[in-house]
Amino acid sequence: MRKKNVTIKDVALKAGVSFKTVSNVVNNPSIVKLFTRKRVLQVIRDLDYRPSAAARALVTHSRRLISLIISDVTNPAYPEMIEVIAWLARQKGFMLLLCNTGRDPDEENNYLDLISEQQADGVIIACSNIDSNSADILTKRGIKVVLFNRRPFKYSVHYVGVDNEGGGYAATNHLIKMGHRHIAFIRGAIKASTSFEREQGYRRALSDNSIPVDESLIVLGDYRAEEVSRVSTELLKREDRPSAIFAANDVMALAAIDTANQSGLRVPEDLAIIGFDDIPIASNSMVGLSTVRSNIRSLAEEAAKLLFELIENAEHPYPIPPVEKILPVSLQIRRTCGGSIYNIE
């Protein structure tokens, strides 16, 4: 036989207080006298009372729920981000709804409806394309939104990201200082702002060093290892093959290394490679991937803190204007782009 759910009425009757007092103990305990609060909490424990999210929302105007929308749960950069956001949510008494779109726009739209139906207090979106209107849709529905290192170019919205353009410049400029002039760039998803900004840094570094941009050396890896295998194979078969590759993320850089090895090329002796993100495996001594460190943990902390600030100030008479936080990046020079051995013209 199914056990009957304990109600707020049951708690109030046993504790000898009003429904409102029980509600305050659960949702706003600081306004309840200590003696009364202890008595009610003991009854809650004795009866194993669990207030429903819907009932709590009626009182607090909050479901204590936030959501995180990502594009690909297999991306090695995401686990640390998810861990940080989930931990901070728990500290704030919030649940985290994780939505993995699989890079499918229709699935993303389905999640927008789910998030709205669940009356989430806020959302961190880590998969916005440059033409996405997801943040705009959720904002108009009264849900607080923070974009995580990806943003649309059509309108301004709360955004926390890293210096993608600066990182792209630093990576390319380092390869140039190592003597490379024939540098390929493997771009990410065509509609991802991260890929666009990192490419802008690549182009600026070439321009500042009076190196013409060879458009044939800019290829689409789409942030997918299998696609990188195909395009890097084509790059490395060229008579004028590049002496170095800058990939827009570490997953693609690792795929390019694998392709080079299968082609009989040595990294870094025959081909220098540098990535972006500094995922955990990059620093492994067997890999030694040179990369641009974006500090995902700090990025996730900033995004979550901003979201909770927006949620806590939801009733403020003046809405917070769009906030943009750009975190610095740093070069992590390891084995795959070599050292002073290079003197390539």
Secondary structure, DSSP 8 states (H G I E B T S, - for coil): -------HHHHHHHHTS-HHHHHHHHH-GGGS-HHHHHHHHHHHHHHT----HHHHHHHHS---EEEEEES-TT-TTHHHHHHHHHHHHHHTT-EEEEEE-TT-HHHHHHHHHHHHHTT-SEEEES--BTT--HHHHHHHTT-EEEEES---SSS---EEEE-HHHHHHHHHHHHHHTT--SEEEEE--TTBHHHHHHHHHHHHHHHHTT----GGGEEE-TT-HHHHHHHHHHHHHSTT--SEEEESSHHHHHHHHHHHHHTT--TTTT-EEE-SB--GGGG-TTT--BEEE--HHHHHHHHHHHHHHHHHTTT-SS-----EEEE--EEE--GGG--TT----
